[in-house]
């Protein structure tokens, strides 16, 4: 059974947490004792006797303020598919949290309040979804009950949203009118929206194709740890442990270690202390090579016979979302750049432009970059980095910037 990872996003009070609560409630994915607790804690009860938003608003501050602050993850299963849901905050100041939740998603549900239409956060989250290369979008036009289930209102939002994404490359965009509070078009088709001929939200999530969710064509294995027990029984044991980020590795494959360029052949693959003939993403494995070559944490093992080799460079261009609320990003600043298991020192050579989320225009050479700004930068690293374009292979194209002093993550980077 495959797994669909998706995130919900949108403006404040568009009903993201309620939507997820309704999905879990109507698909009977909530334990009885959890339901009883929610019934006692619910202040804003619906006709079912509970506040569905409490299913995801887990922090005390979220419950007290009635908002989503952190990304909340929920899991549920239907007979057709497993799901991992990330409920992202709607407030502008928590956009960085939304970026974190979206980075591993195969689909994004963008909620639009039927009364307000396409808002600033709708534009912001759609732009971020495009930059993060999320392939599939569901535009959930919520609170249709508050506009009398008007087809004209729905169609106007559809037109406005199509205009917004005309220059963005999404694989699929689906529009669904619904009411999360009342359950219209969530799990079952609504009898109140007779003009809508499509499927319910859950039906769509269960059936959307997930090909290429894991890239098995391009092989990338970042070394996490060099295993050398050096015991009497295993005195010559040398293995390279880590998680395969993409692709397939087989015994006998010719490989290259980057950035050094050293070559060898895979002689053995271990998974859980058992030998296998092949392994694939996202399995955690230990690779053994024919030659005792210099390999350490952060090196990248790739198959030499593939055409899609990573870029080797110290000069890197990236689009990044700035996440630091205490220090702005500026030319000349120094950070640590971490890509999978490799961490190198980096300096900001240039801030090329900032993306205006209102007009989607590029503001050339901005004076400063503040929290949640989306910018294009040029970085220079102290050592050569082996990376892929994020749009080609996000498993080896998504990196983070780390403050050298506080060691906090200050930027999410999509390498180009």
Backbone torsions as a table, in degrees:
resi	resn	phi	psi	omega
1	UNK	NA	125.9	-177.6
2	UNK	-80.6	168.6	-175.9
3	UNK	-120.6	129.4	174.1
4	UNK	-104.2	119.1	174.7
5	UNK	-99.1	121.7	179.0
6	UNK	-139.2	159.9	-178.4
7	UNK	-126.5	146.8	173.4
8	UNK	-105.7	140.8	-178.9
9	UNK	-148.5	166.3	-179.3
10	UNK	152.2	-174.3	-178.7
11	UNK	-76.2	168.6	178.0
12	UNK	-60.5	137.5	176.2
13	UNK	66.2	19.7	173.5
14	UNK	-76.8	-13.7	175.4
15	UNK	101.7	27.9	-177.1
16	UNK	-63.9	-50.3	-178.5
17	UNK	-65.0	-36.9	177.9
18	UNK	-65.7	-38.3	178.5
19	UNK	-60.7	-47.9	-179.7
20	UNK	-65.4	-41.4	176.9
21	UNK	-58.3	-41.3	179.0
22	UNK	-66.1	-39.9	177.5
23	UNK	-60.1	-46.7	-178.8
24	UNK	-67.5	-40.5	-176.3
25	UNK	-69.3	-49.4	-176.1
26	UNK	-73.3	-23.6	177.5
27	UNK	-90.7	7.3	177.1
28	UNK	56.6	47.4	-179.0
29	UNK	-108.0	20.9	-178.7
30	UNK	-116.8	132.3	177.6
31	UNK	-67.0	150.2	-176.6
32	UNK	-60.6	-43.8	-177.8
33	UNK	-67.2	-33.6	176.5
34	UNK	-65.8	-38.9	-179.8
35	UNK	-65.7	-41.0	-179.9
36	UNK	-64.2	-39.1	178.0
37	UNK	-64.4	-42.3	-179.7
38	UNK	-64.1	-37.4	179.9
39	UNK	-62.3	-36.3	179.5
40	UNK	-73.5	-34.0	-175.4
41	UNK	-86.4	-16.6	-173.5
42	UNK	-70.4	127.7	174.4
43	UNK	-100.4	-42.0	-179.3
44	UNK	-100.2	77.5	-174.9
45	UNK	-78.3	143.2	173.0
46	UNK	-97.1	-166.1	-175.5
47	UNK	-67.7	-17.4	177.7
48	UNK	-85.9	-6.3	176.9
49	UNK	91.3	9.2	179.3
50	UNK	-137.7	160.7	173.1
51	UNK	-96.0	104.1	-173.0
52	UNK	-61.9	-27.8	-178.2
53	UNK	-63.8	-25.1	-178.5
54	UNK	-66.6	-16.1	179.0
55	UNK	-64.8	-26.9	-179.4
56	UNK	-116.0	-27.8	179.1
57	UNK	-77.6	82.1	-170.4
58	UNK	-85.9	-25.0	-178.6
59	UNK	-75.0	149.1	-179.8
60	UNK	-59.9	-41.9	-179.7
61	UNK	-63.4	-34.2	178.8
62	UNK	-66.5	-42.2	-179.5
63	UNK	-67.0	-39.5	-177.5
64	UNK	-70.2	-39.4	-175.5
65	UNK	-92.1	-14.6	-178.6
66	UNK	73.2	27.7	179.0
67	UNK	-131.1	164.0	174.3
68	UNK	-98.9	126.6	-178.4
69	UNK	-106.2	-55.5	-178.4
70	UNK	-99.6	167.6	175.6
71	UNK	-78.0	123.8	179.4
72	UNK	-105.0	131.1	-179.3
73	UNK	-105.5	135.0	177.2
74	UNK	-131.7	152.4	-176.5
75	UNK	-128.6	136.5	172.2
76	UNK	-154.4	162.8	-174.6
77	UNK	-134.4	139.5	170.5
78	UNK	-117.0	171.5	178.8
79	UNK	-59.5	-17.7	-175.2
80	UNK	-101.7	-24.9	-172.3
81	UNK	-165.1	154.8	171.1
82	UNK	-97.5	150.9	-176.4
83	UNK	-133.7	140.2	168.5
84	UNK	-121.0	118.8	-174.9
85	UNK	-109.9	135.4	171.9
86	UNK	-114.3	120.7	178.3
87	UNK	-95.6	109.3	-174.0
88	UNK	-92.4	148.7	177.6
89	UNK	-65.1	151.3	178.5
90	UNK	-97.2	-20.5	-177.9
91	UNK	-67.6	144.8	-179.8
92	UNK	-57.2	-40.2	-175.2
93	UNK	-69.2	-10.4	178.6
94	UNK	-109.7	20.5	179.3
95	UNK	-58.2	-36.0	179.7
96	UNK	-59.8	-35.0	177.6
97	UNK	-65.6	-37.2	179.2
98	UNK	-64.3	-40.0	178.4
99	UNK	-60.4	-42.2	179.3
100	UNK	-60.2	-47.0	-178.4
101	UNK	-69.0	-30.6	-175.7
102	UNK	-81.1	-17.5	-171.0
103	UNK	-64.4	-23.7	-179.7
104	UNK	-113.6	17.1	-174.2
105	UNK	-93.3	145.0	175.8
106	UNK	-92.7	-16.2	-175.6
107	UNK	-152.8	147.6	175.3
108	UNK	-124.5	131.6	172.4
109	UNK	-99.5	113.1	178.2
110	UNK	-101.6	113.8	-179.9
111	UNK	-83.1	137.8	176.3
112	UNK	-126.0	124.7	175.9
113	UNK	-69.5	121.1	-176.5
114	UNK	-58.3	-26.7	-179.0
115	UNK	-76.9	-27.6	-172.4
116	UNK	-108.9	-20.2	179.2
117	UNK	73.8	-158.1	-177.6
118	UNK	-70.5	113.3	-175.8
119	UNK	-105.6	179.4	-178.5
120	UNK	-59.0	-45.7	-178.8
121	UNK	-68.3	-28.3	174.1
122	UNK	-60.8	-45.3	179.7
123	UNK	-66.1	-43.7	-178.8
124	UNK	-61.9	-48.5	-177.1
125	UNK	-69.1	-33.8	176.2
126	UNK	-66.1	-42.4	178.3
127	UNK	-62.4	-45.1	179.0
128	UNK	-62.7	-41.4	178.2
129	UNK	-60.3	-38.7	178.4
130	UNK	-67.5	-44.5	-179.8
131	UNK	-65.3	-36.6	179.9
132	UNK	-80.8	2.1	176.6
133	UNK	59.1	36.5	171.5
134	UNK	-71.9	121.0	-170.0
135	UNK	-74.4	-31.3	-170.9
136	UNK	-121.0	137.4	-179.1
137	UNK	-125.7	134.1	168.4
138	UNK	-115.2	119.6	175.0
139	UNK	-93.7	104.2	-178.1
140	UNK	-94.2	104.9	179.4
141	UNK	-82.7	100.0	-171.7
142	UNK	-92.6	168.1	179.1
143	UNK	60.1	36.6	177.1
144	UNK	-63.0	-24.3	178.8
145	UNK	-65.1	-25.5	-177.7
146	UNK	-83.8	-6.0	175.8
147	UNK	-120.5	22.4	176.4
148	UNK	66.7	27.7	-178.6
149	UNK	52.0	43.2	-175.4
150	UNK	-73.2	125.2	176.5
151	UNK	-68.4	-34.6	-180.0
152	UNK	-64.8	-42.6	177.9
153	UNK	-59.8	-45.7	179.4
154	UNK	-61.2	-46.0	-177.9
155	UNK	-65.7	-35.9	178.2
156	UNK	-65.3	-38.9	176.6
157	UNK	-66.2	-40.2	177.3
158	UNK	-58.2	-45.1	-179.8
159	UNK	-64.6	-45.3	-179.2
160	UNK	-63.6	-39.0	-177.7
161	UNK	-71.9	-38.1	176.3
162	UNK	-60.9	-37.2	177.4
163	UNK	-65.4	-35.4	-179.5
164	UNK	-65.9	-38.6	-171.3
165	UNK	-101.2	14.9	-174.2
166	UNK	-60.8	-27.4	179.5
167	UNK	-106.4	13.5	179.4
168	UNK	-106.2	149.8	-173.9
169	UNK	-107.7	81.0	173.1
170	UNK	-97.7	144.3	179.3
171	UNK	-70.0	-40.7	-179.7
172	UNK	-148.4	145.4	176.0
173	UNK	-133.6	121.1	-178.0
174	UNK	-119.5	133.8	178.6
175	UNK	-107.4	128.3	-179.3
176	UNK	-133.5	121.2	174.3
177	UNK	-81.7	136.1	-176.6
178	UNK	-158.3	171.6	171.0
179	UNK	-133.3	104.4	-177.0
180	UNK	-64.9	-37.1	-177.1
181	UNK	-62.7	-42.1	-175.6
182	UNK	-98.2	-9.4	177.0
183	UNK	88.4	11.0	179.8
184	UNK	-70.2	122.6	177.6
185	UNK	64.3	22.8	176.4
186	UNK	-89.2	-66.8	176.9
187	UNK	-102.2	-40.9	178.7
188	UNK	-113.6	151.5	175.0
189	UNK	-62.0	138.0	-178.5
190	UNK	-84.9	135.0	175.7
191	UNK	-79.5	-10.1	-178.7
192	UNK	-87.2	-15.5	-179.4
193	UNK	-112.8	70.7	-172.8
194	UNK	-68.2	-25.6	-177.5
195	UNK	-78.2	-13.7	-179.1
196	UNK	-86.0	123.5	-174.7
197	UNK	-102.4	-1.1	-178.0
198	UNK	-83.8	-168.7	-177.1
199	UNK	-95.7	170.1	175.4
200	UNK	-72.3	168.0	-178.7
201	UNK	-61.8	-46.6	-178.5
202	UNK	-64.3	-40.7	177.1
203	UNK	-58.0	-41.3	-179.8
204	UNK	-66.9	-43.7	-179.6
205	UNK	-64.9	-31.3	-179.2
206	UNK	-76.7	-22.2	-171.0
207	UNK	-115.2	-10.8	-178.6
208	UNK	-63.9	131.9	-178.3
209	UNK	-63.7	143.1	-178.7
210	UNK	-118.3	27.8	177.8
211	UNK	-61.7	145.6	180.0
212	UNK	70.8	13.3	175.7
213	UNK	-61.7	-36.6	172.5
214	UNK	-120.1	123.6	-178.0
215	UNK	-79.0	114.7	179.0
216	UNK	-104.5	5.0	-178.5
217	UNK	-92.6	-34.8	-177.3
218	UNK	-108.5	120.7	-172.4
219	UNK	-97.8	122.9	179.3
220	UNK	-136.3	124.3	179.3
221	UNK	-131.8	96.9	175.3
222	UNK	-77.8	128.0	-178.6
223	UNK	-73.5	126.5	178.9
224	UNK	-98.1	-35.3	-174.3
225	UNK	-157.1	138.5	174.4
226	UNK	-94.5	117.7	-174.7
227	UNK	-90.7	113.2	177.9
228	UNK	-135.4	85.7	-177.7
229	UNK	-61.6	-37.7	-179.4
230	UNK	53.0	43.7	174.0
231	UNK	-100.5	164.4	178.8
232	UNK	-56.7	-36.2	-179.1
233	UNK	-76.6	-30.1	-176.2
234	UNK	-124.8	49.0	-174.0
235	UNK	-68.3	-26.5	-179.7
236	UNK	-111.7	17.7	-179.2
237	UNK	-75.2	129.5	175.2
238	UNK	-144.1	114.5	178.8
239	UNK	-131.6	159.4	-177.4
240	UNK	-119.5	111.3	-172.3
241	UNK	-98.3	148.9	176.9
242	UNK	167.8	-178.5	177.4
243	UNK	-104.9	130.5	176.0
244	UNK	-69.1	119.4	-177.3
245	UNK	-80.8	-32.5	177.7
246	UNK	-162.1	158.4	174.7
247	UNK	85.8	-172.3	-176.8
248	UNK	-129.5	137.8	175.9
249	UNK	-121.1	136.3	-179.0
250	UNK	-128.9	153.2	174.1
251	UNK	-61.7	130.9	-178.0
252	UNK	100.0	-11.4	178.9
253	UNK	-65.6	138.6	171.5
254	UNK	-84.2	132.4	-175.6
255	UNK	-127.9	164.2	175.3
256	UNK	-130.8	140.0	178.9
257	UNK	-100.4	125.2	-177.6
258	UNK	-115.6	144.5	13.4
259	UNK	-91.0	2.0	-174.5
260	UNK	-67.3	-33.3	-178.2
261	UNK	88.9	2.3	179.3
262	UNK	-66.1	145.0	-175.9
263	UNK	-119.0	153.0	176.9
264	UNK	-163.0	-166.8	-179.9
265	UNK	-134.6	140.7	177.7
266	UNK	-74.5	123.6	-179.7
267	UNK	-103.3	-24.6	-178.0
268	UNK	-157.4	145.3	175.9
269	UNK	-127.8	130.0	179.2
270	UNK	-118.1	136.8	172.2
271	UNK	-130.9	114.8	-179.2
272	UNK	57.9	43.6	178.6
273	UNK	66.4	14.6	175.4
274	UNK	-117.4	138.7	179.2
275	UNK	-80.5	137.1	176.2
276	UNK	-130.9	161.6	-179.3
277	UNK	-87.7	-22.3	177.6
278	UNK	-152.1	158.6	177.3
279	UNK	-146.3	156.3	-174.6
280	UNK	-146.2	164.4	179.7
281	UNK	-63.8	140.2	4.6
282	UNK	-103.7	39.2	-175.8
283	UNK	-69.3	147.8	173.2
284	UNK	-95.6	128.7	-170.8
285	UNK	-141.2	171.7	167.2
286	UNK	-122.0	122.4	177.4
287	UNK	-98.5	141.2	174.1
288	UNK	-117.2	138.8	-176.5
289	UNK	-116.0	158.6	-177.7
290	UNK	-71.9	-25.4	-174.1
291	UNK	-118.0	144.6	175.7
292	UNK	-86.6	80.8	-178.3
293	UNK	-103.3	165.4	-175.1
294	UNK	-77.4	106.5	178.9
295	UNK	-132.7	137.2	178.6
296	UNK	-140.1	174.0	179.3
297	UNK	-55.2	135.3	179.3
298	UNK	99.8	-18.3	175.9
299	UNK	-69.5	154.6	-177.7
300	UNK	-116.0	124.4	177.8
301	UNK	-100.3	122.3	-179.7
302	UNK	-126.8	156.3	176.7
303	UNK	-80.3	131.3	-174.1
304	UNK	-74.3	-25.0	-175.3
305	UNK	-79.0	-5.5	-179.9
306	UNK	-83.1	149.0	178.5
307	UNK	-80.3	-29.1	-175.0
308	UNK	-86.4	80.9	179.0
309	UNK	-90.6	149.1	-179.3
310	UNK	-70.7	161.7	175.3
311	UNK	-79.0	138.0	175.3
312	UNK	-113.0	114.9	-176.0
313	UNK	-163.7	157.6	169.1
314	UNK	-100.8	-14.4	179.7
315	UNK	-99.5	113.6	-171.8
316	UNK	-127.2	134.3	172.9
317	UNK	-106.4	142.3	-177.4
318	UNK	-153.2	150.7	166.3
319	UNK	-98.4	131.0	-178.2
320	UNK	-135.1	153.6	172.7
321	UNK	-104.3	121.9	-177.3
322	UNK	-80.2	129.6	-171.9
323	UNK	-115.6	0.7	-175.1
324	UNK	-95.4	121.9	-179.5
325	UNK	-92.1	0.7	-179.0
326	UNK	-107.3	-34.4	-178.8
327	UNK	-128.0	132.2	177.1
328	UNK	-76.2	158.7	173.4
329	UNK	-83.1	135.8	-179.4
330	UNK	-149.1	157.2	177.3
331	UNK	-58.8	136.1	179.5
332	UNK	94.1	-13.5	179.0
333	UNK	-66.3	146.0	-179.9
334	UNK	-112.7	139.4	-178.5
335	UNK	-143.2	176.5	166.5
336	UNK	-100.1	133.4	177.2
337	UNK	-108.2	120.0	-179.8
338	UNK	-113.0	123.4	175.9
339	UNK	-122.8	111.4	-173.4
340	UNK	53.0	-118.3	-176.1
341	UNK	-96.4	0.6	-177.6
342	UNK	-99.9	130.0	177.9
343	UNK	-123.8	126.0	-179.3
344	UNK	-132.1	156.5	174.9
345	UNK	-77.0	144.0	-177.9
346	UNK	-143.5	152.1	176.4
347	UNK	-126.2	142.9	178.1
348	UNK	-81.0	110.0	-179.8
349	UNK	-80.8	-34.8	-176.4
350	UNK	-161.2	140.9	169.0
351	UNK	-104.1	103.4	-171.4
352	UNK	-71.2	-51.3	-178.8
353	UNK	-160.1	161.9	173.4
354	UNK	-113.7	142.8	-179.6
355	UNK	-93.1	120.6	176.6
356	UNK	-77.9	115.3	-175.7
357	UNK	-71.8	-16.0	178.7
358	UNK	-78.1	-50.2	-175.5
359	UNK	-103.9	-10.0	-175.0
360	UNK	64.2	15.0	177.6
361	UNK	-82.2	158.9	180.0
362	UNK	-97.9	119.5	178.1
363	UNK	-91.5	108.9	-173.9
364	UNK	-69.1	140.4	174.0
365	UNK	43.9	62.7	179.4
366	UNK	-63.4	146.8	-178.1
367	UNK	-66.1	-39.7	178.4
368	UNK	-150.1	156.7	-178.6
369	UNK	-118.7	121.0	-175.0
370	UNK	-110.6	178.3	-178.1
371	UNK	-49.4	130.7	176.1
372	UNK	75.7	1.7	176.6
373	UNK	-69.8	144.6	174.8
374	UNK	-106.2	121.6	-173.9
375	UNK	-137.1	158.4	172.3
376	UNK	-104.5	127.2	-176.4
377	UNK	-130.1	160.5	170.0
378	UNK	-113.7	126.9	-179.3
379	UNK	-116.2	151.4	171.6
380	UNK	-126.1	127.0	-176.8
381	UNK	-102.3	156.7	-179.1
382	UNK	-73.9	-31.3	176.8
383	UNK	-122.7	159.8	178.8
384	UNK	-64.1	137.6	178.8
385	UNK	-114.1	135.7	175.2
386	UNK	-100.7	110.0	-173.2
387	UNK	-144.0	165.8	175.5
388	UNK	-117.7	160.3	172.0
389	UNK	-63.7	135.9	-178.4
390	UNK	-59.0	-37.1	-178.2
391	UNK	-70.4	-25.7	178.0
392	UNK	-83.8	-45.2	-176.5
393	UNK	-151.0	92.4	-174.7
394	UNK	-69.1	-18.1	177.6
395	UNK	-64.5	-24.9	178.5
396	UNK	-126.3	23.9	179.3
397	UNK	-130.7	1.4	178.0
398	UNK	-105.6	122.1	-176.6
399	UNK	-131.5	172.0	175.9
400	UNK	-130.0	151.1	171.6
401	UNK	-99.4	136.4	-177.0
402	UNK	-122.7	133.1	176.2
403	UNK	-67.2	128.8	-175.8
404	UNK	-66.2	-27.6	-176.4
405	UNK	-87.8	-53.0	-175.8
406	UNK	-89.4	-17.0	-178.2
407	UNK	62.6	26.1	173.7
408	UNK	-91.9	151.1	177.1
409	UNK	-75.7	123.8	-175.6
410	UNK	-114.7	-10.8	-179.5
411	UNK	-155.9	141.5	173.5
412	UNK	-104.7	122.5	-171.3
413	UNK	-111.4	135.7	169.9
414	UNK	-111.4	103.5	-173.4
415	UNK	-71.8	148.3	-178.8
416	UNK	-119.7	NA	NA
